[in-house]
Amino acid sequence: MFLYYVDLAWRSIRKTPFLSLLMVLAISIGIGITITTLNVYKMMAFNPAGERSNQLNAVQLWSQGPDSWESYNSLVTYQDAMNLRSNTLPSHQAAMFRSGMAVQTDDPEFVPVLKGIRVTDSDFFQLFSVPFLYGGAWDKVVDTEPAYQVVIGEKLNRELFAGQNSVGKVMYLNRKPYQVVGVIKEWNPQPKYYDPTNGAFNDTEELFVPFSLTPLEEFDVWGNTSGWKFEPMNSYGDRFTSEKVWLEYWVELPDTEQHSAYLTWLTRYVEQQKLLGRFTDTKLPGESVQLSDVAAWLELNHVVPEDNKILVGLSALFLTVCLVNILGLLLTKFLKRAPEVGVRRAIGASRGQIFAQYMVEVGFIGFLGGGVGLIWAWGALQLLAARFEVTEGLTRLDLSMWFITPMIAISTAVIAGLYPAWVVCRTKPSVYLKSQ
């Protein structure tokens, strides 16, 4: 019976092509706008950490003095990061910041290129489940005893070493030799949750070097540096001893017991620092520490702006306007066929059968509108990427949208068709039989 109704729906659409086209376009435009905003919102709100979201925690400390910042900063000071590294409670932990250096090789024809670099500890790769193609992270000893070693990305490995196993080979960063110890597979979590402060939807770095090299090399800081009081920076060493925050610190705490124990340790740490004249705000030590899991961390850093949520709501309202317009068009279309319905009722068709037939027809129109709407959405996302330079991570049509879109489109059309179908089902056969 369903296939019969589909056949009737197609014949009806062919009988009124202009009216049917108007309805398909009305649905498609509403769906296109809704899916575009919904896709961007979904990509922003996605949590790449998955099941480990609660285990990974970013550390925030209320290290500022009174009358300064009104909320926790995402970053910590160098001296706090170094003190935190002495704790062995976390399963894995890593300090990090973003820098950049010129990449060179032994090939005289290779043109040096400036690349972003992640300066971090060896635990970074286990913390964030970074997949390796060749080799692995540098030895944990390097976190305390500096060595000129580097982990590179698969793409850069193709550029420098033709995609071969480059572990043990030498490359140059700012003219200094670094030994390659690992090559990671293509890895680009979106949003870049381990460091949203440097662009939540920017691509991941292709180079990773030991954090322990920072005092030796005095790497440039390609990220935020904030201070709650004036402190002159006459040398790189001043950055180390200052109260300026510029590092992120992540820890892995697999269970609630370990989480609680680490919070207790942080509280005691703040107590010690207060005795040393730091953490001068009036907050209690227990109020001066915060652990943010991945979900809270993304919210803390406003990865999903409030404006984006408003846009999703506005697009839903626009879809509602389209629904009202479709309702009017369907009412016109169905009432034109009232004589046909009267004849069918007279020869035995029930109201339920007539209603089902029209629901299949509006559902079919919704399905067609959803297909066209997907094309609109894809085109809009490509336009955002090309014309307005929106990052690729936000303009990629998510796979789930191919399933969500038909559902929304069909549901919208069916809702719009309920009243017109109900009106035409109440047609009295006798009225139209007399007119014939």
Secondary structure in CASP SS format (residue, H / E / C, confidence):
PFRMAT SS
TARGET T0000
AUTHOR 0000-0000-0000
METHOD secondary structure of the structure
MODEL  1
M C 1.00
F H 1.00
L H 1.00
Y H 1.00
Y H 1.00
V H 1.00
D H 1.00
L H 1.00
A H 1.00
W H 1.00
R H 1.00
S H 1.00
I H 1.00
R H 1.00
K H 1.00
T C 1.00
P H 1.00
F H 1.00
L H 1.00
S H 1.00
L H 1.00
L H 1.00
M H 1.00
V H 1.00
L H 1.00
A H 1.00
I H 1.00
S H 1.00
I H 1.00
G H 1.00
I H 1.00
G H 1.00
I H 1.00
T H 1.00
I H 1.00
T H 1.00
T H 1.00
L H 1.00
N H 1.00
V H 1.00
Y H 1.00
K H 1.00
M H 1.00
M H 1.00
A H 1.00
F C 1.00
N C 1.00
P C 1.00
A C 1.00
G H 1.00
E H 1.00
R H 1.00
S C 1.00
N C 1.00
Q C 1.00
L E 1.00
N E 1.00
A E 1.00
V E 1.00
Q E 1.00
L E 1.00
W C 1.00
S C 1.00
Q C 1.00
G C 1.00
P C 1.00
D C 1.00
S C 1.00
W C 1.00
E C 1.00
S C 1.00
Y C 1.00
N C 1.00
S C 1.00
L C 1.00
V E 1.00
T C 1.00
Y H 1.00
Q H 1.00
D H 1.00
A H 1.00
M H 1.00
N H 1.00
L H 1.00
R C 1.00
S C 1.00
N C 1.00
T C 1.00
L C 1.00
P C 1.00
S C 1.00
H E 1.00
Q E 1.00
A E 1.00
A E 1.00
M E 1.00
F E 1.00
R E 1.00
S E 1.00
G E 1.00
M E 1.00
A E 1.00
V E 1.00
Q E 1.00
T C 1.00
D C 1.00
D C 1.00
P C 1.00
E C 1.00
F C 1.00
V C 1.00
P C 1.00
V E 1.00
L E 1.00
K E 1.00
G E 1.00
I E 1.00
R E 1.00
V E 1.00
T E 1.00
D C 1.00
S C 1.00
D C 1.00
F H 1.00
F H 1.00
Q H 1.00
L H 1.00
F C 1.00
S C 1.00
V C 1.00
P C 1.00
F E 1.00
L E 1.00
Y E 1.00
G E 1.00
G C 1.00
A C 1.00
W C 1.00
D C 1.00
K H 1.00
V H 1.00
V H 1.00
D H 1.00
T C 1.00
E C 1.00
P C 1.00
A C 1.00
Y C 1.00
Q E 1.00
V E 1.00
V E 1.00
I E 1.00
G E 1.00
E H 1.00
K H 1.00
L H 1.00
N H 1.00
R H 1.00
E H 1.00
L H 1.00
F H 1.00
A C 1.00
G C 1.00
Q C 1.00
N C 1.00
S C 1.00
V C 1.00
G C 1.00
K C 1.00
V E 1.00
M E 1.00
Y E 1.00
L E 1.00
N C 1.00
R C 1.00
K E 1.00
P E 1.00
Y E 1.00
Q E 1.00
V E 1.00
V E 1.00
G E 1.00
V E 1.00
I E 1.00
K C 1.00
E C 1.00
W C 1.00
N C 1.00
P C 1.00
Q C 1.00
P C 1.00
K C 1.00
Y C 1.00
Y C 1.00
D C 1.00
P H 1.00
T H 1.00
N H 1.00
G C 1.00
A C 1.00
F C 1.00
N C 1.00
D C 1.00
T C 1.00
E C 1.00
E C 1.00
L E 1.00
F E 1.00
V E 1.00
P E 1.00
F H 1.00
S H 1.00
L H 1.00
T H 1.00
P H 1.00
L H 1.00
E H 1.00
E C 1.00
F C 1.00
D C 1.00
V C 1.00
W C 1.00
G C 1.00
N C 1.00
T C 1.00
S E 1.00
G C 1.00
W C 1.00
K C 1.00
F C 1.00
E C 1.00
P C 1.00
M C 1.00
N C 1.00
S C 1.00
Y H 1.00
G H 1.00
D H 1.00
R H 1.00
F H 1.00
T H 1.00
S C 1.00
E C 1.00
K C 1.00
V E 1.00
W C 1.00
L E 1.00
E E 1.00
Y E 1.00
W E 1.00
V E 1.00
E E 1.00
L C 1.00
P C 1.00
D C 1.00
T H 1.00
E H 1.00
Q H 1.00
H H 1.00
S H 1.00
A H 1.00
Y H 1.00
L H 1.00
T H 1.00
W H 1.00
L H 1.00
T H 1.00
R H 1.00
Y H 1.00
V H 1.00
E H 1.00
Q H 1.00
Q H 1.00
K H 1.00
L H 1.00
L C 1.00
G C 1.00
R C 1.00
F C 1.00
T C 1.00
D C 1.00
T C 1.00
K C 1.00
L C 1.00
P H 1.00
G H 1.00
E H 1.00
S C 1.00
V E 1.00
Q E 1.00
L E 1.00
S E 1.00
D E 1.00
V H 1.00
A H 1.00
A H 1.00
W H 1.00
L H 1.00
E H 1.00
L H 1.00
N C 1.00
H C 1.00
V C 1.00
V C 1.00
P C 1.00
E H 1.00
D H 1.00
N H 1.00
K H 1.00
I H 1.00
L H 1.00
V H 1.00
G H 1.00
L H 1.00
S H 1.00
A H 1.00
L H 1.00
F H 1.00
L H 1.00
T H 1.00
V H 1.00
C H 1.00
L H 1.00
V H 1.00
N H 1.00
I H 1.00
L H 1.00
G H 1.00
L H 1.00
L H 1.00
L H 1.00
T H 1.00
K H 1.00
F H 1.00
L H 1.00
K H 1.00
R C 1.00
A H 1.00
P H 1.00
E H 1.00
V H 1.00
G H 1.00
V H 1.00
R H 1.00
R H 1.00
A H 1.00
I C 1.00
G C 1.00
A C 1.00
S C 1.00
R H 1.00
G H 1.00
Q H 1.00
I H 1.00
F H 1.00
A H 1.00
Q H 1.00
Y H 1.00
M H 1.00
V H 1.00
E H 1.00
V H 1.00
G H 1.00
F H 1.00
I H 1.00
G H 1.00
F H 1.00
L H 1.00
G H 1.00
G H 1.00
G H 1.00
V H 1.00
G H 1.00
L H 1.00
I H 1.00
W H 1.00
A H 1.00
W H 1.00
G H 1.00
A H 1.00
L H 1.00
Q H 1.00
L H 1.00
L H 1.00
A H 1.00
A H 1.00
R H 1.00
F C 1.00
E C 1.00
V C 1.00
T C 1.00
E H 1.00
G H 1.00
L H 1.00
T H 1.00
R C 1.00
L C 1.00
D C 1.00
L C 1.00
S C 1.00
M H 1.00
W H 1.00
F H 1.00
I H 1.00
T H 1.00
P H 1.00
M H 1.00
I H 1.00
A H 1.00
I H 1.00
S H 1.00
T H 1.00
A H 1.00
V H 1.00
I H 1.00
A H 1.00
G H 1.00
L H 1.00
Y H 1.00
P H 1.00
A H 1.00
W H 1.00
V H 1.00
V H 1.00
C H 1.00
R C 1.00
T C 1.00
K C 1.00
P H 1.00
S H 1.00
V H 1.00
Y H 1.00
L H 1.00
K H 1.00
S H 1.00
Q C 1.00
END
